[in-house]
Amino acid sequence: MVERTPIFNAICHLILFVGLLTALLPFAVVIIAATHDIKTVNIVPMPLMPGHDFMANIHEAWVRADLGRKLFNSVIFATAVACGKVILSAMAAFSIVYFRFPGRSLIFWAIFVTLMLPLEVRIVPTYAVAANVLAPFQALLDVTGVTWLAAHLAGLQIKLQWGLLNSYPGLVLPLVATATGTFLYRQFYLTVPEELAEASKMDGSGPLRFFWDVLIPLSRSNMIALFTIMFVWAWNQYLWPLLVTTDPNFGIAVTELRSLIPSEFGLPDWNVAMAGTLLIMTPPLIVVILMQRWFVRGLISTEK
């Protein structure tokens, strides 16, 4: 047991306060820079007192980057990815824990190993699949000779093509699988007493009924915690949305931020860039603030 003393408590609070200042300093610089005009924001060092051009900078960033449309796309993208990860990981962990089938442990560890394969490593094959989802089936038809037979016997050219580029499914589907969520749910389901499953069977409930009526209510805090983490993770995604969306109508806010950053010979209006940054970081902050109570409960719950 760690003995609590006034000196120890003071040191802990001092360390926490320094950490808080370190975390808030970049955020404060963004807010202050977003309130200045272009002349003031380029002064070295920049004044640390707020200016009077905040609303003008916000309006300029909103119009120049078309943030109304881009923030809407980002909300759809992040929400769909977070919900998909929560649902898919819950179902995957449920099947691994409560169904007895050969190789289930091997399947779990195969899923767990994918934690070592970030999106940047598998970006090329993922993009190839998104560009043509039916390409594996086309390759299968070519290998088995079906394409050749159809061409020579019936004169038909079989070319399967279905692309997901520049679409919401193309943005969302390649990112919905999560080994982290599957692992968290598996660990939680292992703590659920087996008597609940046996009682559910005696009452005549099937697997889906047990999953929906028993496990989902018990894991509500875990779901909210995982949703919050994955929403922020998806909101900050840059590489995949940048590759898969060449149509501006499907762009998201994070990738559009590059249009506000001054180019090498452009106007150094960092005040507008900081205003756009502030707008883009606001939605995930709101989600974290609203979900904070359930988020902390889901992470530190003693039932885990």
FENZI-V423858 format. One record per residue. N is the residue number from 1. RES is the residue in three letters. SS is DSSP state (helix for helix, strand for strand, loop for the rest). Layout:
n:N res:RES ss:SS
n:N res:RES ss:SS
This chain:
n:1 res:MET ss:loop
n:2 res:VAL ss:loop
n:3 res:GLU ss:loop
n:4 res:ARG ss:loop
n:5 res:THR ss:loop
n:6 res:PRO ss:helix
n:7 res:ILE ss:helix
n:8 res:PHE ss:helix
n:9 res:ASN ss:helix
n:10 res:ALA ss:helix
n:11 res:ILE ss:helix
n:12 res:CYS ss:helix
n:13 res:HIS ss:helix
n:14 res:LEU ss:helix
n:15 res:ILE ss:helix
n:16 res:LEU ss:helix
n:17 res:PHE ss:helix
n:18 res:VAL ss:helix
n:19 res:GLY ss:helix
n:20 res:LEU ss:helix
n:21 res:LEU ss:helix
n:22 res:THR ss:helix
n:23 res:ALA ss:helix
n:24 res:LEU ss:helix
n:25 res:LEU ss:helix
n:26 res:PRO ss:helix
n:27 res:PHE ss:helix
n:28 res:ALA ss:helix
n:29 res:VAL ss:helix
n:30 res:VAL ss:helix
n:31 res:ILE ss:helix
n:32 res:ILE ss:helix
n:33 res:ALA ss:helix
n:34 res:ALA ss:loop
n:35 res:THR ss:loop
n:36 res:HIS ss:loop
n:37 res:ASP ss:loop
n:38 res:ILE ss:helix
n:39 res:LYS ss:helix
n:40 res:THR ss:helix
n:41 res:VAL ss:helix
n:42 res:ASN ss:loop
n:43 res:ILE ss:loop
n:44 res:VAL ss:loop
n:45 res:PRO ss:loop
n:46 res:MET ss:loop
n:47 res:PRO ss:loop
n:48 res:LEU ss:loop
n:49 res:MET ss:loop
n:50 res:PRO ss:loop
n:51 res:GLY ss:loop
n:52 res:HIS ss:loop
n:53 res:ASP ss:loop
n:54 res:PHE ss:helix
n:55 res:MET ss:helix
n:56 res:ALA ss:helix
n:57 res:ASN ss:helix
n:58 res:ILE ss:helix
n:59 res:HIS ss:helix
n:60 res:GLU ss:helix
n:61 res:ALA ss:helix
n:62 res:TRP ss:helix
n:63 res:VAL ss:helix
n:64 res:ARG ss:helix
n:65 res:ALA ss:loop
n:66 res:ASP ss:loop
n:67 res:LEU ss:helix
n:68 res:GLY ss:helix
n:69 res:ARG ss:helix
n:70 res:LYS ss:helix
n:71 res:LEU ss:helix
n:72 res:PHE ss:helix
n:73 res:ASN ss:helix
n:74 res:SER ss:helix
n:75 res:VAL ss:helix
n:76 res:ILE ss:helix
n:77 res:PHE ss:helix
n:78 res:ALA ss:helix
n:79 res:THR ss:helix
n:80 res:ALA ss:helix
n:81 res:VAL ss:helix
n:82 res:ALA ss:helix
n:83 res:CYS ss:helix
n:84 res:GLY ss:helix
n:85 res:LYS ss:helix
n:86 res:VAL ss:helix
n:87 res:ILE ss:helix
n:88 res:LEU ss:helix
n:89 res:SER ss:helix
n:90 res:ALA ss:helix
n:91 res:MET ss:helix
n:92 res:ALA ss:helix
n:93 res:ALA ss:helix
n:94 res:PHE ss:helix
n:95 res:SER ss:helix
n:96 res:ILE ss:helix
n:97 res:VAL ss:helix
n:98 res:TYR ss:helix
n:99 res:PHE ss:loop
n:100 res:ARG ss:loop
n:101 res:PHE ss:loop
n:102 res:PRO ss:loop
n:103 res:GLY ss:loop
n:104 res:ARG ss:helix
n:105 res:SER ss:helix
n:106 res:LEU ss:helix
n:107 res:ILE ss:helix
n:108 res:PHE ss:helix
n:109 res:TRP ss:helix
n:110 res:ALA ss:helix
n:111 res:ILE ss:helix
n:112 res:PHE ss:helix
n:113 res:VAL ss:helix
n:114 res:THR ss:helix
n:115 res:LEU ss:helix
n:116 res:MET ss:helix
n:117 res:LEU ss:loop
n:118 res:PRO ss:loop
n:119 res:LEU ss:loop
n:120 res:GLU ss:loop
n:121 res:VAL ss:loop
n:122 res:ARG ss:loop
n:123 res:ILE ss:helix
n:124 res:VAL ss:helix
n:125 res:PRO ss:helix
n:126 res:THR ss:helix
n:127 res:TYR ss:helix
n:128 res:ALA ss:helix
n:129 res:VAL ss:helix
n:130 res:ALA ss:helix
n:131 res:ALA ss:helix
n:132 res:ASN ss:loop
n:133 res:VAL ss:loop
n:134 res:LEU ss:loop
n:135 res:ALA ss:helix
n:136 res:PRO ss:helix
n:137 res:PHE ss:helix
n:138 res:GLN ss:helix
n:139 res:ALA ss:helix
n:140 res:LEU ss:helix
n:141 res:LEU ss:helix
n:142 res:ASP ss:helix
n:143 res:VAL ss:helix
n:144 res:THR ss:helix
n:145 res:GLY ss:loop
n:146 res:VAL ss:helix
n:147 res:THR ss:helix
n:148 res:TRP ss:helix
n:149 res:LEU ss:helix
n:150 res:ALA ss:helix
n:151 res:ALA ss:helix
n:152 res:HIS ss:helix
n:153 res:LEU ss:helix
n:154 res:ALA ss:helix
n:155 res:GLY ss:loop
n:156 res:LEU ss:loop
n:157 res:GLN ss:loop
n:158 res:ILE ss:loop
n:159 res:LYS ss:loop
n:160 res:LEU ss:loop
n:161 res:GLN ss:loop
n:162 res:TRP ss:loop
n:163 res:GLY ss:loop
n:164 res:LEU ss:loop
n:165 res:LEU ss:loop
n:166 res:ASN ss:loop
n:167 res:SER ss:loop
n:168 res:TYR ss:helix
n:169 res:PRO ss:helix
n:170 res:GLY ss:helix
n:171 res:LEU ss:helix
n:172 res:VAL ss:helix
n:173 res:LEU ss:helix
n:174 res:PRO ss:helix
n:175 res:LEU ss:helix
n:176 res:VAL ss:loop
n:177 res:ALA ss:loop
n:178 res:THR ss:loop
n:179 res:ALA ss:helix
n:180 res:THR ss:helix
n:181 res:GLY ss:helix
n:182 res:THR ss:helix
n:183 res:PHE ss:helix
n:184 res:LEU ss:helix
n:185 res:TYR ss:helix
n:186 res:ARG ss:helix
n:187 res:GLN ss:helix
n:188 res:PHE ss:helix
n:189 res:TYR ss:helix
n:190 res:LEU ss:helix
n:191 res:THR ss:helix
n:192 res:VAL ss:loop
n:193 res:PRO ss:loop
n:194 res:GLU ss:helix
n:195 res:GLU ss:helix
n:196 res:LEU ss:helix
n:197 res:ALA ss:helix
n:198 res:GLU ss:helix
n:199 res:ALA ss:helix
n:200 res:SER ss:helix
n:201 res:LYS ss:helix
n:202 res:MET ss:helix
n:203 res:ASP ss:loop
n:204 res:GLY ss:loop
n:205 res:SER ss:loop
n:206 res:GLY ss:loop
n:207 res:PRO ss:helix
n:208 res:LEU ss:helix
n:209 res:ARG ss:helix
n:210 res:PHE ss:helix
n:211 res:PHE ss:helix
n:212 res:TRP ss:helix
n:213 res:ASP ss:helix
n:214 res:VAL ss:helix
n:215 res:LEU ss:helix
n:216 res:ILE ss:helix
n:217 res:PRO ss:helix
n:218 res:LEU ss:helix
n:219 res:SER ss:loop
n:220 res:ARG ss:helix
n:221 res:SER ss:helix
n:222 res:ASN ss:helix
n:223 res:MET ss:helix
n:224 res:ILE ss:helix
n:225 res:ALA ss:helix
n:226 res:LEU ss:helix
n:227 res:PHE ss:helix
n:228 res:THR ss:helix
n:229 res:ILE ss:helix
n:230 res:MET ss:helix
n:231 res:PHE ss:helix
n:232 res:VAL ss:helix
n:233 res:TRP ss:helix
n:234 res:ALA ss:helix
n:235 res:TRP ss:helix
n:236 res:ASN ss:loop
n:237 res:GLN ss:loop
n:238 res:TYR ss:loop
n:239 res:LEU ss:helix
n:240 res:TRP ss:helix
n:241 res:PRO ss:helix
n:242 res:LEU ss:helix
n:243 res:LEU ss:helix
n:244 res:VAL ss:helix
n:245 res:THR ss:loop
n:246 res:THR ss:loop
n:247 res:ASP ss:loop
n:248 res:PRO ss:helix
n:249 res:ASN ss:helix
n:250 res:PHE ss:helix
n:251 res:GLY ss:loop
n:252 res:ILE ss:loop
n:253 res:ALA ss:helix
n:254 res:VAL ss:helix
n:255 res:THR ss:helix
n:256 res:GLU ss:helix
n:257 res:LEU ss:helix
n:258 res:ARG ss:helix
n:259 res:SER ss:helix
n:260 res:LEU ss:loop
n:261 res:ILE ss:loop
n:262 res:PRO ss:loop
n:263 res:SER ss:loop
n:264 res:GLU ss:loop
n:265 res:PHE ss:loop
n:266 res:GLY ss:loop
n:267 res:LEU ss:loop
n:268 res:PRO ss:loop
n:269 res:ASP ss:loop
n:270 res:TRP ss:helix
n:271 res:ASN ss:helix
n:272 res:VAL ss:helix
n:273 res:ALA ss:helix
n:274 res:MET ss:helix
n:275 res:ALA ss:helix
n:276 res:GLY ss:helix
n:277 res:THR ss:helix
n:278 res:LEU ss:helix
n:279 res:LEU ss:helix
n:280 res:ILE ss:helix
n:281 res:MET ss:helix
n:282 res:THR ss:helix
n:283 res:PRO ss:helix
n:284 res:PRO ss:helix
n:285 res:LEU ss:helix
n:286 res:ILE ss:helix
n:287 res:VAL ss:helix
n:288 res:VAL ss:helix
n:289 res:ILE ss:helix
n:290 res:LEU ss:helix
n:291 res:MET ss:helix
n:292 res:GLN ss:helix
n:293 res:ARG ss:helix
n:294 res:TRP ss:helix
n:295 res:PHE ss:helix
n:296 res:VAL ss:helix
n:297 res:ARG ss:helix
n:298 res:GLY ss:helix
n:299 res:LEU ss:helix
n:300 res:ILE ss:helix
n:301 res:SER ss:loop
n:302 res:THR ss:loop
n:303 res:GLU ss:loop
n:304 res:LYS ss:loop
